[in-house]
Amino acid sequence: MCVDDSPSICSKMKRILEGAGYRFIAVSDPIQALPLMSEKKPELLLIDLVMPVIGGYELTSQIRRIPAFQHTPLIIFSGNMLDRIRAKLAGANDTLSKLVSAEEILAMVERWLPVSTSV
């Protein structure tokens, strides 16, 4: 699941991940993320850092309070070292820049997901 208010980022992630055989869910409104997570039970979360109403740090903290998602791999989009440290403190497993290549995105996903989760 990708939670990002940018339609172009969600579209890019969808193209890359579905092209590699993964199921993909895009959420453009962070307010809708938690109910959709409860319903769809994603195995990996990609969260934008800067979004309206609820930012990535707050959303990550809320997600980590839900027992079913305490151990779900969560990656925050960020390129800044300070943001990376804060993301880890909020409960993120890793960070990823939005400006990376498809290969780098897939390598990050494969790092955190078991092989059996791809379609």
Sequence and secondary structure as in RCSB ss.txt:
>XXXX:A:sequence
MCVDDSPSICSKMKRILEGAGYRFIAVSDPIQALPLMSEKKPELLLIDLVMPVIGGYELTSQIRRIPAFQHTPLI
IFSGNMLDRIRAKLAGANDTLSKLVSAEEILAMVERWLPVSTSV
>XXXX:A:secstr
 EE S HHHHHHHHHHHHHTT    EES HHHHHHHHHHH  S EEEESS SSS HHHHHHHHHTSGGGTTS EE
EE   HHHHHHHHHHT SEEE TTS HHHHHHHHHHHS GGG  
